[in-house]
Amino acid sequence: MEGWVAVTHSDWFDLLARQPRREEVNFWSPSDYYAFHGSPGAPFFFKLKAPRNAIGGFGYVASFSRLPEWLAWECFGEGNGAESLHDLRSRLGAIRERNELRGAGGPSQIGCIVIVQATFFPPDQWIPQPTDWAARNLRYKKYDLSQGEGARIWGECQERAAALAAERGTPMVRETPPRYGEPVLVRPRLGQGAFRVAVTDAYQRACAVTREHSLPVLEAAHIRPYAQGGAHEVSNGLLLRSDLHRLFDLGYVTVTPDLRLEVSAKLRGEYDNGRTYYPMHGAELSAPAAAMVRPDAALLRWHNDTVFRG
């Protein structure tokens, strides 16, 4: 089983360590030039720089994405290891200027490794860094967690996380059958921010109805709301233009199990309008090709029957 040990900035770590167990964090890079190729579900260890030289915590890889910094902030807030968007941009600017960094998608894009179920250890529980760690390694390194230093670090992290969970009364979530990648102890559970990133990328950053590509107006809609038993799963999501998202949540539009948009007559009846939307009635949605991330037909039927004002 693979795991990743990553050099971690002190400011990022220290802010998040004051919130010792977060649902999700964004382990960002100031440049989006290099993609991260770790498997979803792989353990990801936070290696503190000198003079600490220790593993201060860990989490599980959910995904990698290239995001504008404003969207990273909207998705994760202080989970970016910054107190505000201004703080995040200030750090990015300083690092980019100091290192003359380039990007693949423009100067405002950052590389985002989305980490879920992050745990941060108090200093007296930090774990010695790998004995084979190269001093010149400024990024991350892949380890085999079944042997050697990888097994040592993984075992110690599990022990400490279990002890902290028992102390806080929040038992660890044991593995359920993995959905992708190799088996891991804990199945990655997406939070709201990770859900938004995953849905945005699954739909190739285009509205499922209109194919609009302007990111500022695209939103990840839950088919069944989280507050009503829906999960932060891509199959429970649709990427919609913001106005369509609002209409979907209020039941003025729905999506049938065969992925066609239906517009309620009540939009015209209650507001004497809807001219923008009625031409979309019957339109076929563009959905991801992979079966596991396509909209779940049962959830769509739930929305048709429970939410839609048909």
C-alpha positions as CSV (number, residue, x, y, z in Angstrom):
1,M,0.0,0.0,0.0
2,E,1.4,3.4,-0.9
3,G,1.7,6.4,1.3
4,W,3.2,9.9,0.8
5,V,5.4,11.9,3.1
6,A,5.3,15.6,2.2
7,V,7.3,18.6,3.3
8,T,4.9,20.8,5.2
9,H,5.1,24.6,5.7
10,S,5.1,25.5,9.4
11,D,2.6,28.3,9.1
12,W,0.1,26.0,7.3
13,F,0.6,23.3,9.9
14,D,0.5,25.4,13.0
15,L,-2.8,27.1,12.1
16,L,-4.5,23.8,11.3
17,A,-3.0,22.1,14.4
18,R,-5.0,24.5,16.5
19,Q,-8.0,22.8,15.0
20,P,-6.7,19.3,15.6
21,R,-9.2,17.2,13.6
22,R,-10.6,18.6,10.4
23,E,-12.9,17.0,7.9
24,E,-10.8,18.2,5.0
25,V,-7.7,20.4,4.2
26,N,-6.1,21.7,1.1
27,F,-2.4,20.9,0.9
28,W,-1.6,23.5,-1.7
29,S,1.4,24.2,-3.9
30,P,2.1,27.8,-5.1
31,S,2.5,26.5,-8.6
32,D,0.2,24.2,-10.5
33,Y,2.9,23.1,-12.9
34,Y,3.5,19.7,-11.3
35,A,0.5,17.3,-10.9
36,F,0.3,15.0,-7.9
37,H,-0.3,11.4,-8.9
38,G,-1.1,9.7,-5.6
39,S,-3.9,7.3,-5.4
40,P,-7.2,8.4,-3.8
41,G,-7.3,6.9,-0.3
42,A,-3.6,6.8,0.1
43,P,-2.3,8.0,3.6
44,F,-0.6,11.4,3.3
45,F,1.9,12.4,6.1
46,F,2.8,16.0,7.1
47,K,6.6,16.2,7.5
48,L,7.7,19.3,9.3
49,K,10.7,21.2,8.2
50,A,14.0,21.6,10.2
51,P,14.5,22.0,13.1
52,R,11.4,20.0,13.8
53,N,12.1,17.2,11.3
54,A,9.1,15.1,12.4
55,I,5.8,13.8,11.2
56,G,3.2,16.0,12.8
57,G,0.1,14.4,11.5
58,F,-1.6,12.7,8.5
59,G,-4.7,12.4,6.4
60,Y,-6.0,10.6,3.3
61,V,-5.7,11.7,-0.3
62,A,-9.1,12.6,-1.9
63,S,-7.9,14.2,-5.1
64,F,-5.6,16.5,-6.9
65,S,-6.9,19.6,-8.8
66,R,-5.6,22.8,-10.2
67,L,-7.8,25.6,-8.8
68,P,-7.9,29.4,-8.9
69,E,-6.9,30.6,-5.4
70,W,-10.4,32.2,-4.9
71,L,-12.1,28.9,-5.5
72,A,-9.7,27.1,-3.2
73,W,-10.7,29.6,-0.5
74,E,-14.4,29.2,-1.2
75,C,-14.0,25.4,-1.0
76,F,-11.8,25.1,2.1
77,G,-11.6,28.4,3.9
78,E,-9.2,28.1,6.8
79,G,-8.6,24.5,5.7
80,N,-6.1,26.1,3.3
81,G,-3.9,26.8,6.4
82,A,-4.5,30.5,6.1
83,E,-6.7,32.9,8.1
84,S,-8.2,34.7,5.1
85,L,-8.1,34.8,1.3
86,H,-5.8,37.9,1.6
87,D,-3.5,35.9,3.9
88,L,-3.4,33.0,1.4
89,R,-2.7,35.3,-1.5
90,S,0.1,37.1,0.5
91,R,1.8,33.8,1.2
92,L,1.5,32.6,-2.4
93,G,2.8,35.9,-3.7
94,A,5.8,35.8,-1.4
95,I,6.7,32.2,-2.3
96,R,6.2,32.8,-6.0
97,E,8.4,35.9,-6.0
98,R,11.1,34.2,-4.0
99,N,11.3,31.1,-6.1
100,E,10.3,32.6,-9.5
101,L,7.7,29.9,-9.9
102,R,5.7,29.2,-13.1
103,G,2.3,27.6,-13.5
104,A,0.5,25.4,-16.0
105,G,-2.8,27.3,-15.8
106,G,-1.9,30.9,-15.2
107,P,-0.5,32.9,-12.2
108,S,-3.6,32.6,-10.1
109,Q,-3.9,28.8,-10.2
110,I,-2.5,26.7,-7.4
111,G,-1.9,22.9,-7.2
112,C,-4.4,21.5,-4.6
113,I,-3.9,18.1,-3.0
114,V,-7.3,17.6,-1.2
115,I,-6.7,15.7,2.1
116,V,-9.7,14.4,4.1
117,Q,-9.9,13.2,7.8
118,A,-6.7,15.1,8.7
119,T,-5.3,14.5,12.1
120,F,-2.7,16.8,13.8
121,F,-0.6,15.4,16.7
122,P,0.5,17.5,19.7
123,P,4.3,18.1,19.7
124,D,4.9,15.4,22.3
125,Q,3.4,12.9,19.9
126,W,5.3,13.8,16.8
127,I,7.0,10.9,15.0
128,P,10.6,11.0,13.9
129,Q,10.9,11.6,10.1
130,P,12.0,8.8,7.8
131,T,15.7,7.9,8.4
132,D,16.2,7.8,4.7
133,W,14.8,11.3,4.0
134,A,17.1,13.3,1.7
135,A,17.9,16.8,3.0
136,R,17.4,18.2,-0.5
137,N,13.9,16.8,-0.9
138,L,11.6,19.9,-0.8
139,R,8.4,18.2,-1.9
140,Y,7.2,14.7,-1.2
141,K,8.2,11.1,-1.5
142,K,6.2,7.9,-2.0
143,Y,6.7,5.0,0.5
144,D,5.6,1.4,0.7
145,L,3.6,1.2,4.0
146,S,4.1,-2.5,4.3
147,Q,7.8,-2.4,5.0
148,G,10.7,-0.3,6.3
149,E,10.3,3.3,7.2
150,G,6.9,3.5,5.6
151,A,5.5,0.7,7.8
152,R,7.0,2.3,10.9
153,I,5.5,5.7,10.3
154,W,2.1,4.3,9.3
155,G,2.0,2.1,12.4
156,E,2.9,4.9,14.7
157,C,0.4,7.3,13.1
158,Q,-2.4,4.7,13.5
159,E,-1.6,4.2,17.2
160,R,-1.5,7.9,17.9
161,A,-4.7,8.6,15.9
162,A,-6.6,5.8,17.7
163,A,-5.4,7.1,21.1
164,L,-6.5,10.7,20.3
165,A,-9.8,9.5,19.0
166,A,-10.5,7.6,22.2
167,E,-9.4,10.6,24.3
168,R,-11.8,12.9,22.4
169,G,-14.6,10.4,22.2
170,T,-14.5,10.3,18.4
171,P,-13.8,6.7,17.4
172,M,-11.9,6.1,14.1
173,V,-14.0,5.2,11.1
174,R,-12.9,1.8,10.0
175,E,-12.5,0.7,6.5
176,T,-15.5,0.0,4.3
177,P,-15.0,-1.7,0.9
178,P,-12.7,0.7,-1.1
179,R,-14.2,2.4,-4.1
180,Y,-10.9,3.1,-5.9
181,G,-7.2,2.5,-5.6
182,E,-5.7,0.0,-3.2
183,P,-7.3,-0.9,0.1
184,V,-6.7,1.5,3.0
185,L,-7.5,1.5,6.7
186,V,-9.9,4.4,6.4
187,R,-12.1,5.1,3.4
188,P,-11.9,8.7,2.3
189,R,-15.1,10.6,3.1
190,L,-15.5,13.8,1.1
191,G,-16.5,17.0,2.9
192,Q,-18.3,19.9,1.3
193,G,-15.2,21.4,-0.2
194,A,-13.8,18.1,-1.6
195,F,-17.3,17.4,-3.0
196,R,-17.3,20.7,-4.9
197,V,-13.9,20.1,-6.3
198,A,-14.7,16.5,-7.3
199,V,-18.0,17.4,-9.0
200,T,-16.4,20.4,-10.8
201,D,-13.6,18.2,-12.2
202,A,-15.9,15.2,-13.0
203,Y,-18.0,17.5,-15.2
204,Q,-14.9,19.0,-16.9
205,R,-15.7,22.4,-15.4
206,A,-18.8,22.9,-17.5
207,C,-22.5,23.2,-16.6
208,A,-24.3,19.9,-17.2
209,V,-27.2,21.8,-18.9
210,T,-25.7,24.8,-20.7
211,R,-22.0,23.8,-21.0
212,E,-21.1,27.2,-19.5
213,H,-17.4,27.1,-18.6
214,S,-17.1,30.3,-16.5
215,L,-16.0,28.9,-13.1
216,P,-17.3,31.8,-11.0
217,V,-20.9,30.9,-11.9
218,L,-20.6,27.1,-11.6
219,E,-21.8,25.4,-8.5
220,A,-21.9,21.8,-7.3
221,A,-25.5,20.9,-6.5
222,H,-26.5,18.0,-4.3
223,I,-29.3,15.9,-5.8
224,R,-30.4,14.9,-2.3
225,P,-29.3,17.6,0.2
226,Y,-26.8,16.6,2.8
227,A,-29.1,17.8,5.5
228,Q,-31.7,15.3,4.2
229,G,-29.5,12.3,4.1
230,G,-27.6,12.9,0.9
231,A,-23.9,12.2,0.8
232,H,-21.0,14.2,-0.4
233,E,-20.5,11.8,-3.3
234,V,-20.1,12.8,-7.0
235,S,-23.0,10.5,-7.9
236,N,-25.1,12.7,-5.7
237,G,-24.0,15.8,-7.5
238,L,-24.6,17.9,-10.6
239,L,-22.5,20.8,-11.8
240,L,-24.9,23.6,-12.6
241,R,-24.9,27.3,-13.4
242,S,-25.8,29.2,-10.3
243,D,-29.3,30.2,-11.4
244,L,-30.1,26.6,-12.4
245,H,-28.7,25.4,-9.1
246,R,-31.1,27.7,-7.2
247,L,-34.1,26.5,-9.3
248,F,-33.1,22.9,-8.8
249,D,-32.9,23.3,-5.0
250,L,-36.3,25.0,-4.9
251,G,-37.9,22.4,-7.2
252,Y,-38.6,24.6,-10.2
253,V,-36.4,22.3,-12.3
254,T,-35.4,18.6,-12.0
255,V,-33.4,16.0,-13.9
256,T,-35.0,12.7,-14.9
257,P,-33.3,9.4,-14.5
258,D,-32.6,9.4,-18.2
259,L,-30.7,12.7,-17.7
260,R,-33.2,15.2,-19.2
261,L,-34.1,18.6,-17.7
262,E,-37.7,19.3,-16.8
263,V,-38.9,22.8,-16.0
264,S,-41.9,23.2,-13.8
265,A,-45.0,25.0,-15.1
266,K,-45.1,26.7,-11.7
267,L,-42.2,28.9,-12.6
268,R,-44.5,30.7,-15.1
269,G,-47.6,30.3,-13.0
270,E,-46.1,31.8,-9.8
271,Y,-43.8,34.4,-11.4
272,D,-45.3,35.1,-14.8
273,N,-41.8,34.4,-16.3
274,G,-39.4,31.6,-17.1
275,R,-38.7,32.5,-20.8
276,T,-35.0,31.8,-20.2
277,Y,-35.6,28.3,-18.9
278,Y,-38.6,26.8,-20.8
279,P,-36.4,26.4,-24.0
280,M,-34.2,24.1,-21.9
281,H,-37.1,21.7,-21.1
282,G,-36.2,18.3,-22.3
283,A,-32.6,19.1,-22.9
284,E,-30.2,16.2,-22.4
285,L,-27.6,16.7,-19.7
286,S,-23.9,16.2,-20.3
287,A,-22.7,13.8,-17.6
288,P,-19.4,12.1,-16.7
289,A,-18.7,8.9,-18.7
290,A,-17.5,6.9,-15.7
291,A,-20.4,5.0,-14.2
292,M,-19.4,5.5,-10.6
293,V,-19.6,9.3,-10.9
294,R,-22.7,9.6,-13.1
295,P,-25.8,10.9,-11.4
296,D,-27.5,8.2,-9.4
297,A,-30.9,7.3,-10.9
298,A,-32.5,6.5,-7.6
299,L,-31.4,9.9,-6.2
300,L,-32.8,11.7,-9.3
301,R,-36.1,9.9,-8.8
302,W,-36.1,11.1,-5.2
303,H,-35.7,14.6,-6.4
304,N,-38.4,14.2,-9.0
305,D,-40.9,12.8,-6.4
306,T,-39.9,14.9,-3.4
307,V,-38.6,18.3,-4.5
308,F,-39.8,19.0,-8.0
309,R,-42.8,21.3,-8.2
310,G,-44.2,19.6,-11.3
